[in-house]
Amino acid sequence: MVRTQIYLTEQDREGLATLSKATGMKLSELIREAVNGLLAQSSRHRRDAVLDAAAGLWKNRDDLPDFASTRAAWDRSKA
């Protein structure tokens, strides 16, 4: 782990202290948990944005083979 200093407002510090007492977790654990949650959420949003941007990417292409016939050729149950 890497030591990092942060500045909190009094209200944030008091809120974390209250939560720390209620959960039995250290302030540092609460902050790490919050950072991990933010990073996971950000990662999901980035993934969703990439998928949204890729949706329909080949929609108007006429230079691609017909997917249904290509897929039918792969289907072993019809052999």
PDB file with SEQRES, HELIX, SHEET and CRYST1 records, atoms N, CA, C and O in Angstrom:
SEQRES   1 A   79  MET VAL ARG THR GLN ILE TYR LEU THR GLU GLN ASP ARG          
SEQRES   2 A   79  GLU GLY LEU ALA THR LEU SER LYS ALA THR GLY MET LYS          
SEQRES   3 A   79  LEU SER GLU LEU ILE ARG GLU ALA VAL ASN GLY LEU LEU          
SEQRES   4 A   79  ALA GLN SER SER ARG HIS ARG ARG ASP ALA VAL LEU ASP          
SEQRES   5 A   79  ALA ALA ALA GLY LEU TRP LYS ASN ARG ASP ASP LEU PRO          
SEQRES   6 A   79  ASP PHE ALA SER THR ARG ALA ALA TRP ASP ARG SER LYS          
SEQRES   7 A   79  ALA                                                          
HELIX    1 AA1 GLU A   10  THR A   23  1                                  14    
HELIX    2 AA2 LEU A   27  ALA A   54  1                                  28    
HELIX    3 AA3 PHE A   67  TRP A   74  1                                   8    
HELIX    4 AA4 ARG A   76  LYS A   78  5                                   3    
CRYST1    1.000    1.000    1.000  90.00  90.00  90.00 P 1           1          
ATOM      1  N   MET A   1       0.833  -1.193   0.000  1.00  0.00           N  
ATOM      2  CA  MET A   1       0.000   0.000   0.000  1.00  0.00           C  
ATOM      3  C   MET A   1       0.869   1.245   0.000  1.00  0.00           C  
ATOM      4  O   MET A   1       2.016   1.232   0.448  1.00  0.00           O  
ATOM      5  N   VAL A   2       0.301   2.297  -0.505  1.00  0.00           N  
ATOM      6  CA  VAL A   2       1.000   3.571  -0.579  1.00  0.00           C  
ATOM      7  C   VAL A   2       0.296   4.546   0.352  1.00  0.00           C  
ATOM      8  O   VAL A   2      -0.928   4.671   0.326  1.00  0.00           O  
ATOM      9  N   ARG A   3       1.066   5.224   1.159  1.00  0.00           N  
ATOM     10  CA  ARG A   3       0.497   6.207   2.083  1.00  0.00           C  
ATOM     11  C   ARG A   3       0.116   7.460   1.298  1.00  0.00           C  
ATOM     12  O   ARG A   3       0.899   7.974   0.500  1.00  0.00           O  
ATOM     13  N   THR A   4      -1.107   7.941   1.544  1.00  0.00           N  
ATOM     14  CA  THR A   4      -1.608   9.122   0.864  1.00  0.00           C  
ATOM     15  C   THR A   4      -2.339   9.999   1.863  1.00  0.00           C  
ATOM     16  O   THR A   4      -3.109   9.506   2.687  1.00  0.00           O  
ATOM     17  N   GLN A   5      -2.102  11.269   1.792  1.00  0.00           N  
ATOM     18  CA  GLN A   5      -2.819  12.203   2.660  1.00  0.00           C  
ATOM     19  C   GLN A   5      -3.941  12.855   1.870  1.00  0.00           C  
ATOM     20  O   GLN A   5      -3.785  13.176   0.692  1.00  0.00           O  
ATOM     21  N   ILE A   6      -5.085  13.047   2.540  1.00  0.00           N  
ATOM     22  CA  ILE A   6      -6.203  13.735   1.909  1.00  0.00           C  
ATOM     23  C   ILE A   6      -6.753  14.774   2.885  1.00  0.00           C  
ATOM     24  O   ILE A   6      -6.566  14.672   4.098  1.00  0.00           O  
ATOM     25  N   TYR A   7      -7.420  15.755   2.340  1.00  0.00           N  
ATOM     26  CA  TYR A   7      -8.098  16.758   3.149  1.00  0.00           C  
ATOM     27  C   TYR A   7      -9.591  16.490   3.081  1.00  0.00           C  
ATOM     28  O   TYR A   7     -10.151  16.311   2.000  1.00  0.00           O  
ATOM     29  N   LEU A   8     -10.231  16.464   4.245  1.00  0.00           N  
ATOM     30  CA  LEU A   8     -11.675  16.274   4.345  1.00  0.00           C  
ATOM     31  C   LEU A   8     -12.293  17.493   5.007  1.00  0.00           C  
ATOM     32  O   LEU A   8     -11.644  18.185   5.791  1.00  0.00           O  
ATOM     33  N   THR A   9     -13.537  17.746   4.688  1.00  0.00           N  
ATOM     34  CA  THR A   9     -14.244  18.796   5.426  1.00  0.00           C  
ATOM     35  C   THR A   9     -14.540  18.257   6.817  1.00  0.00           C  
ATOM     36  O   THR A   9     -14.525  17.046   7.039  1.00  0.00           O  
ATOM     37  N   GLU A  10     -14.802  19.138   7.728  1.00  0.00           N  
ATOM     38  CA  GLU A  10     -15.153  18.711   9.094  1.00  0.00           C  
ATOM     39  C   GLU A  10     -16.370  17.792   9.063  1.00  0.00           C  
ATOM     40  O   GLU A  10     -16.423  16.786   9.769  1.00  0.00           O  
ATOM     41  N   GLN A  11     -17.341  18.154   8.235  1.00  0.00           N  
ATOM     42  CA  GLN A  11     -18.575  17.369   8.136  1.00  0.00           C  
ATOM     43  C   GLN A  11     -18.282  15.956   7.614  1.00  0.00           C  
ATOM     44  O   GLN A  11     -18.820  14.977   8.131  1.00  0.00           O  
ATOM     45  N   ASP A  12     -17.434  15.856   6.597  1.00  0.00           N  
ATOM     46  CA  ASP A  12     -17.064  14.542   6.066  1.00  0.00           C  
ATOM     47  C   ASP A  12     -16.313  13.725   7.116  1.00  0.00           C  
ATOM     48  O   ASP A  12     -16.566  12.532   7.283  1.00  0.00           O  
ATOM     49  N   ARG A  13     -15.401  14.370   7.812  1.00  0.00           N  
ATOM     50  CA  ARG A  13     -14.608  13.680   8.851  1.00  0.00           C  
ATOM     51  C   ARG A  13     -15.505  13.187   9.971  1.00  0.00           C  
ATOM     52  O   ARG A  13     -15.333  12.068  10.455  1.00  0.00           O  
ATOM     53  N   GLU A  14     -16.451  14.000  10.385  1.00  0.00           N  
ATOM     54  CA  GLU A  14     -17.379  13.592  11.450  1.00  0.00           C  
ATOM     55  C   GLU A  14     -18.279  12.449  10.974  1.00  0.00           C  
ATOM     56  O   GLU A  14     -18.549  11.505  11.716  1.00  0.00           O  
ATOM     57  N   GLY A  15     -18.733  12.553   9.733  1.00  0.00           N  
ATOM     58  CA  GLY A  15     -19.562  11.484   9.182  1.00  0.00           C  
ATOM     59  C   GLY A  15     -18.812  10.163   9.116  1.00  0.00           C  
ATOM     60  O   GLY A  15     -19.365   9.114   9.447  1.00  0.00           O  
ATOM     61  N   LEU A  16     -17.559  10.211   8.691  1.00  0.00           N  
ATOM     62  CA  LEU A  16     -16.747   8.996   8.651  1.00  0.00           C  
ATOM     63  C   LEU A  16     -16.473   8.453  10.042  1.00  0.00           C  
ATOM     64  O   LEU A  16     -16.465   7.239  10.246  1.00  0.00           O  
ATOM     65  N   ALA A  17     -16.249   9.343  11.003  1.00  0.00           N  
ATOM     66  CA  ALA A  17     -16.013   8.903  12.378  1.00  0.00           C  
ATOM     67  C   ALA A  17     -17.245   8.195  12.930  1.00  0.00           C  
ATOM     68  O   ALA A  17     -17.126   7.173  13.606  1.00  0.00           O  
ATOM     69  N   THR A  18     -18.420   8.732  12.645  1.00  0.00           N  
ATOM     70  CA  THR A  18     -19.670   8.106  13.087  1.00  0.00           C  
ATOM     71  C   THR A  18     -19.840   6.739  12.433  1.00  0.00           C  
ATOM     72  O   THR A  18     -20.187   5.759  13.092  1.00  0.00           O  
ATOM     73  N   LEU A  19     -19.589   6.691  11.124  1.00  0.00           N  
ATOM     74  CA  LEU A  19     -19.702   5.429  10.402  1.00  0.00           C  
ATOM     75  C   LEU A  19     -18.670   4.421  10.903  1.00  0.00           C  
ATOM     76  O   LEU A  19     -18.954   3.226  10.985  1.00  0.00           O  
ATOM     77  N   SER A  20     -17.497   4.894  11.233  1.00  0.00           N  
ATOM     78  CA  SER A  20     -16.442   4.042  11.751  1.00  0.00           C  
ATOM     79  C   SER A  20     -16.872   3.389  13.071  1.00  0.00           C  
ATOM     80  O   SER A  20     -16.670   2.193  13.277  1.00  0.00           O  
ATOM     81  N   LYS A  21     -17.457   4.176  13.943  1.00  0.00           N  
ATOM     82  CA  LYS A  21     -17.935   3.640  15.226  1.00  0.00           C  
ATOM     83  C   LYS A  21     -19.071   2.643  15.017  1.00  0.00           C  
ATOM     84  O   LYS A  21     -19.138   1.617  15.693  1.00  0.00           O  
ATOM     85  N   ALA A  22     -19.954   2.949  14.083  1.00  0.00           N  
ATOM     86  CA  ALA A  22     -21.110   2.082  13.848  1.00  0.00           C  
ATOM     87  C   ALA A  22     -20.714   0.752  13.212  1.00  0.00           C  
ATOM     88  O   ALA A  22     -21.311  -0.282  13.512  1.00  0.00           O  
ATOM     89  N   THR A  23     -19.711   0.775  12.336  1.00  0.00           N  
ATOM     90  CA  THR A  23     -19.331  -0.439  11.612  1.00  0.00           C  
ATOM     91  C   THR A  23     -18.140  -1.162  12.221  1.00  0.00           C  
ATOM     92  O   THR A  23     -17.911  -2.339  11.942  1.00  0.00           O  
ATOM     93  N   GLY A  24     -17.389  -0.459  13.047  1.00  0.00           N  
ATOM     94  CA  GLY A  24     -16.182  -1.059  13.610  1.00  0.00           C  
ATOM     95  C   GLY A  24     -15.011  -1.048  12.634  1.00  0.00           C  
ATOM     96  O   GLY A  24     -13.978  -1.671  12.880  1.00  0.00           O  
ATOM     97  N   MET A  25     -15.181  -0.337  11.531  1.00  0.00           N  
ATOM     98  CA  MET A  25     -14.102  -0.243  10.534  1.00  0.00           C  
ATOM     99  C   MET A  25     -13.271   1.000  10.803  1.00  0.00           C  
ATOM    100  O   MET A  25     -13.781   2.000  11.308  1.00  0.00           O  
ATOM    101  N   LYS A  26     -11.997   0.934  10.464  1.00  0.00           N  
ATOM    102  CA  LYS A  26     -11.128   2.094  10.586  1.00  0.00           C  
ATOM    103  C   LYS A  26     -11.472   3.094   9.483  1.00  0.00           C  
ATOM    104  O   LYS A  26     -12.015   2.727   8.441  1.00  0.00           O  
ATOM    105  N   LEU A  27     -11.144   4.369   9.733  1.00  0.00           N  
ATOM    106  CA  LEU A  27     -11.368   5.404   8.724  1.00  0.00           C  
ATOM    107  C   LEU A  27     -10.678   5.044   7.413  1.00  0.00           C  
ATOM    108  O   LEU A  27     -11.255   5.210   6.338  1.00  0.00           O  
ATOM    109  N   SER A  28      -9.457   4.555   7.502  1.00  0.00           N  
ATOM    110  CA  SER A  28      -8.706   4.203   6.294  1.00  0.00           C  
ATOM    111  C   SER A  28      -9.419   3.095   5.515  1.00  0.00           C  
ATOM    112  O   SER A  28      -9.422   3.116   4.285  1.00  0.00           O  
ATOM    113  N   GLU A  29     -10.019   2.134   6.209  1.00  0.00           N  
ATOM    114  CA  GLU A  29     -10.757   1.070   5.537  1.00  0.00           C  
ATOM    115  C   GLU A  29     -11.976   1.630   4.814  1.00  0.00           C  
ATOM    116  O   GLU A  29     -12.268   1.245   3.682  1.00  0.00           O  
ATOM    117  N   LEU A  30     -12.683   2.539   5.477  1.00  0.00           N  
ATOM    118  CA  LEU A  30     -13.861   3.157   4.866  1.00  0.00           C  
ATOM    119  C   LEU A  30     -13.480   3.939   3.607  1.00  0.00           C  
ATOM    120  O   LEU A  30     -14.170   3.876   2.590  1.00  0.00           O  
ATOM    121  N   ILE A  31     -12.384   4.668   3.694  1.00  0.00           N  
ATOM    122  CA  ILE A  31     -11.941   5.469   2.554  1.00  0.00           C  
ATOM    123  C   ILE A  31     -11.500   4.558   1.411  1.00  0.00           C  
ATOM    124  O   ILE A  31     -11.835   4.821   0.256  1.00  0.00           O  
ATOM    125  N   ARG A  32     -10.754   3.488   1.711  1.00  0.00           N  
ATOM    126  CA  ARG A  32     -10.335   2.547   0.662  1.00  0.00           C  
ATOM    127  C   ARG A  32     -11.550   1.899   0.010  1.00  0.00           C  
ATOM    128  O   ARG A  32     -11.589   1.735  -1.210  1.00  0.00           O  
ATOM    129  N   GLU A  33     -12.543   1.529   0.820  1.00  0.00           N  
ATOM    130  CA  GLU A  33     -13.761   0.923   0.287  1.00  0.00           C  
ATOM    131  C   GLU A  33     -14.482   1.894  -0.654  1.00  0.00           C  
ATOM    132  O   GLU A  33     -14.969   1.499  -1.713  1.00  0.00           O  
ATOM    133  N   ALA A  34     -14.543   3.159  -0.257  1.00  0.00           N  
ATOM    134  CA  ALA A  34     -15.190   4.173  -1.097  1.00  0.00           C  
ATOM    135  C   ALA A  34     -14.417   4.373  -2.402  1.00  0.00           C  
ATOM    136  O   ALA A  34     -15.025   4.495  -3.466  1.00  0.00           O  
ATOM    137  N   VAL A  35     -13.105   4.407  -2.332  1.00  0.00           N  
ATOM    138  CA  VAL A  35     -12.283   4.579  -3.535  1.00  0.00           C  
ATOM    139  C   VAL A  35     -12.456   3.377  -4.454  1.00  0.00           C  
ATOM    140  O   VAL A  35     -12.610   3.540  -5.665  1.00  0.00           O  
ATOM    141  N   ASN A  36     -12.434   2.173  -3.892  1.00  0.00           N  
ATOM    142  CA  ASN A  36     -12.624   0.965  -4.701  1.00  0.00           C  
ATOM    143  C   ASN A  36     -13.983   0.976  -5.391  1.00  0.00           C  
ATOM    144  O   ASN A  36     -14.092   0.596  -6.556  1.00  0.00           O  
ATOM    145  N   GLY A  37     -15.013   1.407  -4.679  1.00  0.00           N  
ATOM    146  CA  GLY A  37     -16.349   1.491  -5.270  1.00  0.00           C  
ATOM    147  C   GLY A  37     -16.398   2.498  -6.407  1.00  0.00           C  
ATOM    148  O   GLY A  37     -17.003   2.236  -7.446  1.00  0.00           O  
ATOM    149  N   LEU A  38     -15.769   3.636  -6.214  1.00  0.00           N  
ATOM    150  CA  LEU A  38     -15.737   4.663  -7.256  1.00  0.00           C  
ATOM    151  C   LEU A  38     -15.000   4.170  -8.495  1.00  0.00           C  
ATOM    152  O   LEU A  38     -15.448   4.399  -9.619  1.00  0.00           O  
ATOM    153  N   LEU A  39     -13.870   3.492  -8.293  1.00  0.00           N  
ATOM    154  CA  LEU A  39     -13.105   2.973  -9.423  1.00  0.00           C  
ATOM    155  C   LEU A  39     -13.882   1.887 -10.167  1.00  0.00           C  
ATOM    156  O   LEU A  39     -13.856   1.847 -11.397  1.00  0.00           O  
ATOM    157  N   ALA A  40     -14.566   1.017  -9.445  1.00  0.00           N  
ATOM    158  CA  ALA A  40     -15.374  -0.033 -10.085  1.00  0.00           C  
ATOM    159  C   ALA A  40     -16.514   0.588 -10.883  1.00  0.00           C  
ATOM    160  O   ALA A  40     -16.796   0.165 -12.004  1.00  0.00           O  
ATOM    161  N   GLN A  41     -17.161   1.584 -10.308  1.00  0.00           N  
ATOM    162  CA  GLN A  41     -18.270   2.265 -10.991  1.00  0.00           C  
ATOM    163  C   GLN A  41     -17.761   2.959 -12.255  1.00  0.00           C  
ATOM    164  O   GLN A  41     -18.405   2.899 -13.303  1.00  0.00           O  
ATOM    165  N   SER A  42     -16.621   3.605 -12.154  1.00  0.00           N  
ATOM    166  CA  SER A  42     -16.032   4.302 -13.295  1.00  0.00           C  
ATOM    167  C   SER A  42     -15.678   3.302 -14.396  1.00  0.00           C  
ATOM    168  O   SER A  42     -15.881   3.578 -15.578  1.00  0.00           O  
ATOM    169  N   SER A  43     -15.157   2.156 -14.012  1.00  0.00           N  
ATOM    170  CA  SER A  43     -14.794   1.118 -14.971  1.00  0.00           C  
ATOM    171  C   SER A  43     -16.036   0.617 -15.701  1.00  0.00           C  
ATOM    172  O   SER A  43     -15.999   0.413 -16.915  1.00  0.00           O  
ATOM    173  N   ARG A  44     -17.141   0.415 -14.970  1.00  0.00           N  
ATOM    174  CA  ARG A  44     -18.391  -0.023 -15.597  1.00  0.00           C  
ATOM    175  C   ARG A  44     -18.896   1.026 -16.571  1.00  0.00           C  
ATOM    176  O   ARG A  44     -19.359   0.698 -17.664  1.00  0.00           O  
ATOM    177  N   HIS A  45     -18.804   2.296 -16.172  1.00  0.00           N  
ATOM    178  CA  HIS A  45     -19.278   3.376 -17.054  1.00  0.00           C  
ATOM    179  C   HIS A  45     -18.439   3.443 -18.324  1.00  0.00           C  
ATOM    180  O   HIS A  45     -18.975   3.650 -19.413  1.00  0.00           O  
ATOM    181  N   ARG A  46     -17.116   3.266 -18.189  1.00  0.00           N  
ATOM    182  CA  ARG A  46     -16.254   3.281 -19.377  1.00  0.00           C  
ATOM    183  C   ARG A  46     -16.582   2.112 -20.297  1.00  0.00           C  
ATOM    184  O   ARG A  46     -16.654   2.278 -21.515  1.00  0.00           O  
ATOM    185  N   ARG A  47     -16.780   0.925 -19.713  1.00  0.00           N  
ATOM    186  CA  ARG A  47     -17.125  -0.251 -20.515  1.00  0.00           C  
ATOM    187  C   ARG A  47     -18.453  -0.024 -21.232  1.00  0.00           C  
ATOM    188  O   ARG A  47     -18.576  -0.302 -22.425  1.00  0.00           O  
ATOM    189  N   ASP A  48     -19.446   0.484 -20.500  1.00  0.00           N  
ATOM    190  CA  ASP A  48     -20.755   0.744 -21.103  1.00  0.00           C  
ATOM    191  C   ASP A  48     -20.646   1.777 -22.227  1.00  0.00           C  
ATOM    192  O   ASP A  48     -21.311   1.648 -23.255  1.00  0.00           O  
ATOM    193  N   ALA A  49     -19.814   2.797 -22.035  1.00  0.00           N  
ATOM    194  CA  ALA A  49     -19.643   3.824 -23.066  1.00  0.00           C  
ATOM    195  C   ALA A  49     -19.017   3.226 -24.321  1.00  0.00           C  
ATOM    196  O   ALA A  49     -19.418   3.570 -25.432  1.00  0.00           O  
ATOM    197  N   VAL A  50     -18.043   2.339 -24.159  1.00  0.00           N  
ATOM    198  CA  VAL A  50     -17.407   1.693 -25.310  1.00  0.00           C  
ATOM    199  C   VAL A  50     -18.421   0.808 -26.031  1.00  0.00           C  
ATOM    200  O   VAL A  50     -18.492   0.818 -27.260  1.00  0.00           O  
ATOM    201  N   LEU A  51     -19.203   0.045 -25.272  1.00  0.00           N  
ATOM    202  CA  LEU A  51     -20.212  -0.815 -25.902  1.00  0.00           C  
ATOM    203  C   LEU A  51     -21.267   0.016 -26.626  1.00  0.00           C  
ATOM    204  O   LEU A  51     -21.686  -0.337 -27.729  1.00  0.00           O  
ATOM    205  N   ASP A  52     -21.698   1.116 -26.014  1.00  0.00           N  
ATOM    206  CA  ASP A  52     -22.673   1.995 -26.669  1.00  0.00           C  
ATOM    207  C   ASP A  52     -22.112   2.564 -27.971  1.00  0.00           C  
ATOM    208  O   ASP A  52     -22.821   2.658 -28.973  1.00  0.00           O  
ATOM    209  N   ALA A  53     -20.840   2.941 -27.945  1.00  0.00           N  
ATOM    210  CA  ALA A  53     -20.220   3.509 -29.142  1.00  0.00           C  
ATOM    211  C   ALA A  53     -20.091   2.458 -30.242  1.00  0.00           C  
ATOM    212  O   ALA A  53     -20.154   2.787 -31.426  1.00  0.00           O  
ATOM    213  N   ALA A  54     -19.910   1.192 -29.853  1.00  0.00           N  
ATOM    214  CA  ALA A  54     -19.739   0.123 -30.843  1.00  0.00           C  
ATOM    215  C   ALA A  54     -21.073  -0.409 -31.365  1.00  0.00           C  
ATOM    216  O   ALA A  54     -21.115  -1.043 -32.419  1.00  0.00           O  
ATOM    217  N   ALA A  55     -22.152  -0.157 -30.644  1.00  0.00           N  
ATOM    218  CA  ALA A  55     -23.461  -0.677 -31.046  1.00  0.00           C  
ATOM    219  C   ALA A  55     -23.835  -0.138 -32.427  1.00  0.00           C  
ATOM    220  O   ALA A  55     -23.793   1.069 -32.670  1.00  0.00           O  
ATOM    221  N   GLY A  56     -24.198  -1.046 -33.318  1.00  0.00           N  
ATOM    222  CA  GLY A  56     -24.608  -0.645 -34.657  1.00  0.00           C  
ATOM    223  C   GLY A  56     -23.476  -0.250 -35.573  1.00  0.00           C  
ATOM    224  O   GLY A  56     -23.709   0.309 -36.645  1.00  0.00           O  
ATOM    225  N   LEU A  57     -22.266  -0.528 -35.170  1.00  0.00           N  
ATOM    226  CA  LEU A  57     -21.090  -0.108 -35.927  1.00  0.00           C  
ATOM    227  C   LEU A  57     -21.106  -0.628 -37.367  1.00  0.00           C  
ATOM    228  O   LEU A  57     -20.667   0.070 -38.282  1.00  0.00           O  
ATOM    229  N   TRP A  58     -21.609  -1.848 -37.573  1.00  0.00           N  
ATOM    230  CA  TRP A  58     -21.623  -2.442 -38.904  1.00  0.00           C  
ATOM    231  C   TRP A  58     -23.017  -2.406 -39.516  1.00  0.00           C  
ATOM    232  O   TRP A  58     -23.265  -3.066 -40.526  1.00  0.00           O  
ATOM    233  N   LYS A  59     -23.905  -1.665 -38.934  1.00  0.00           N  
ATOM    234  CA  LYS A  59     -25.316  -1.644 -39.322  1.00  0.00           C  
ATOM    235  C   LYS A  59     -25.524  -1.366 -40.812  1.00  0.00           C  
ATOM    236  O   LYS A  59     -26.307  -2.069 -41.452  1.00  0.00           O  
ATOM    237  N   ASN A  60     -24.875  -0.402 -41.364  1.00  0.00           N  
ATOM    238  CA  ASN A  60     -25.126   0.016 -42.746  1.00  0.00           C  
ATOM    239  C   ASN A  60     -24.077  -0.481 -43.732  1.00  0.00           C  
ATOM    240  O   ASN A  60     -23.921   0.093 -44.809  1.00  0.00           O  
ATOM    241  N   ARG A  61     -23.355  -1.546 -43.374  1.00  0.00           N  
ATOM    242  CA  ARG A  61     -22.313  -2.060 -44.268  1.00  0.00           C  
ATOM    243  C   ARG A  61     -22.914  -3.085 -45.212  1.00  0.00           C  
ATOM    244  O   ARG A  61     -23.671  -3.959 -44.792  1.00  0.00           O  
ATOM    245  N   ASP A  62     -22.577  -2.974 -46.481  1.00  0.00           N  
ATOM    246  CA  ASP A  62     -23.059  -3.946 -47.453  1.00  0.00           C  
ATOM    247  C   ASP A  62     -21.922  -4.805 -48.013  1.00  0.00           C  
ATOM    248  O   ASP A  62     -22.131  -5.589 -48.939  1.00  0.00           O  
ATOM    249  N   ASP A  63     -20.724  -4.655 -47.452  1.00  0.00           N  
ATOM    250  CA  ASP A  63     -19.572  -5.417 -47.920  1.00  0.00           C  
ATOM    251  C   ASP A  63     -19.304  -6.652 -47.063  1.00  0.00           C  
ATOM    252  O   ASP A  63     -18.283  -7.316 -47.242  1.00  0.00           O  
ATOM    253  N   LEU A  64     -20.212  -6.969 -46.131  1.00  0.00           N  
ATOM    254  CA  LEU A  64     -20.034  -8.113 -45.244  1.00  0.00           C  
ATOM    255  C   LEU A  64     -20.888  -9.280 -45.723  1.00  0.00           C  
ATOM    256  O   LEU A  64     -21.955  -9.069 -46.298  1.00  0.00           O  
ATOM    257  N   PRO A  65     -20.427 -10.518 -45.491  1.00  0.00           N  
ATOM    258  CA  PRO A  65     -21.246 -11.665 -45.892  1.00  0.00           C  
ATOM    259  C   PRO A  65     -22.519 -11.729 -45.051  1.00  0.00           C  
ATOM    260  O   PRO A  65     -22.590 -11.164 -43.960  1.00  0.00           O  
ATOM    261  N   ASP A  66     -23.518 -12.427 -45.580  1.00  0.00           N  
ATOM    262  CA  ASP A  66     -24.776 -12.604 -44.870  1.00  0.00           C  
ATOM    263  C   ASP A  66     -24.527 -13.461 -43.631  1.00  0.00           C  
ATOM    264  O   ASP A  66     -24.092 -14.607 -43.741  1.00  0.00           O  
ATOM    265  N   PHE A  67     -24.801 -12.908 -42.466  1.00  0.00           N  
ATOM    266  CA  PHE A  67     -24.497 -13.610 -41.226  1.00  0.00           C  
ATOM    267  C   PHE A  67     -25.339 -14.881 -41.078  1.00  0.00           C  
ATOM    268  O   PHE A  67     -24.827 -15.900 -40.615  1.00  0.00           O  
ATOM    269  N   ALA A  68     -26.592 -14.842 -41.455  1.00  0.00           N  
ATOM    270  CA  ALA A  68     -27.461 -16.007 -41.281  1.00  0.00           C  
ATOM    271  C   ALA A  68     -26.921 -17.196 -42.071  1.00  0.00           C  
ATOM    272  O   ALA A  68     -26.893 -18.309 -41.546  1.00  0.00           O  
ATOM    273  N   SER A  69     -26.483 -16.990 -43.337  1.00  0.00           N  
ATOM    274  CA  SER A  69     -25.939 -18.114 -44.101  1.00  0.00           C  
ATOM    275  C   SER A  69     -24.608 -18.586 -43.543  1.00  0.00           C  
ATOM    276  O   SER A  69     -24.333 -19.785 -43.500  1.00  0.00           O  
ATOM    277  N   THR A  70     -23.789 -17.644 -43.119  1.00  0.00           N  
ATOM    278  CA  THR A  70     -22.503 -18.025 -42.529  1.00  0.00           C  
ATOM    279  C   THR A  70     -22.732 -18.840 -41.270  1.00  0.00           C  
ATOM    280  O   THR A  70     -22.075 -19.859 -41.058  1.00  0.00           O  
ATOM    281  N   ARG A  71     -23.658 -18.399 -40.438  1.00  0.00           N  
ATOM    282  CA  ARG A  71     -23.952 -19.102 -39.192  1.00  0.00           C  
ATOM    283  C   ARG A  71     -24.555 -20.476 -39.472  1.00  0.00           C  
ATOM    284  O   ARG A  71     -24.241 -21.437 -38.769  1.00  0.00           O  
ATOM    285  N   ALA A  72     -25.412 -20.585 -40.481  1.00  0.00           N  
ATOM    286  CA  ALA A  72     -26.015 -21.863 -40.833  1.00  0.00           C  
ATOM    287  C   ALA A  72     -24.937 -22.864 -41.253  1.00  0.00           C  
ATOM    288  O   ALA A  72     -25.045 -24.056 -40.964  1.00  0.00           O  
ATOM    289  N   ALA A  73     -23.906 -22.379 -41.929  1.00  0.00           N  
ATOM    290  CA  ALA A  73     -22.821 -23.259 -42.350  1.00  0.00           C  
ATOM    291  C   ALA A  73     -22.049 -23.800 -41.154  1.00  0.00           C  
ATOM    292  O   ALA A  73     -21.463 -24.879 -41.237  1.00  0.00           O  
ATOM    293  N   TRP A  74     -22.040 -23.076 -40.054  1.00  0.00           N  
ATOM    294  CA  TRP A  74     -21.333 -23.511 -38.858  1.00  0.00           C  
ATOM    295  C   TRP A  74     -22.161 -24.469 -37.999  1.00  0.00           C  
ATOM    296  O   TRP A  74     -21.617 -25.217 -37.187  1.00  0.00           O  
ATOM    297  N   ASP A  75     -23.461 -24.438 -38.185  1.00  0.00           N  
ATOM    298  CA  ASP A  75     -24.358 -25.189 -37.322  1.00  0.00           C  
ATOM    299  C   ASP A  75     -24.211 -26.694 -37.584  1.00  0.00           C  
ATOM    300  O   ASP A  75     -24.587 -27.181 -38.650  1.00  0.00           O  
ATOM    301  N   ARG A  76     -23.688 -27.391 -36.655  1.00  0.00           N  
ATOM    302  CA  ARG A  76     -23.398 -28.824 -36.808  1.00  0.00           C  
ATOM    303  C   ARG A  76     -24.665 -29.670 -36.785  1.00  0.00           C  
ATOM    304  O   ARG A  76     -24.669 -30.783 -37.310  1.00  0.00           O  
ATOM    305  N   SER A  77     -25.739 -29.161 -36.185  1.00  0.00           N  
ATOM    306  CA  SER A  77     -26.959 -29.957 -36.067  1.00  0.00           C  
ATOM    307  C   SER A  77     -27.629 -30.153 -37.425  1.00  0.00           C  
ATOM    308  O   SER A  77     -28.458 -31.052 -37.572  1.00  0.00           O  
ATOM    309  N   LYS A  78     -27.290 -29.337 -38.414  1.00  0.00           N  
ATOM    310  CA  LYS A  78     -27.897 -29.456 -39.747  1.00  0.00           C  
ATOM    311  C   LYS A  78     -27.058 -30.331 -40.665  1.00  0.00           C  
ATOM    312  O   LYS A  78     -27.432 -30.567 -41.814  1.00  0.00           O  
ATOM    313  N   ALA A  79     -25.953 -30.803 -40.176  1.00  0.00           N  
ATOM    314  CA  ALA A  79     -25.051 -31.621 -41.012  1.00  0.00           C  
ATOM    315  C   ALA A  79     -25.491 -33.054 -41.047  1.00  0.00           C  
ATOM    316  O   ALA A  79     -24.853 -33.880 -41.699  1.00  0.00           O  
TER     317      ALA A  79                                                      
END                                                                             
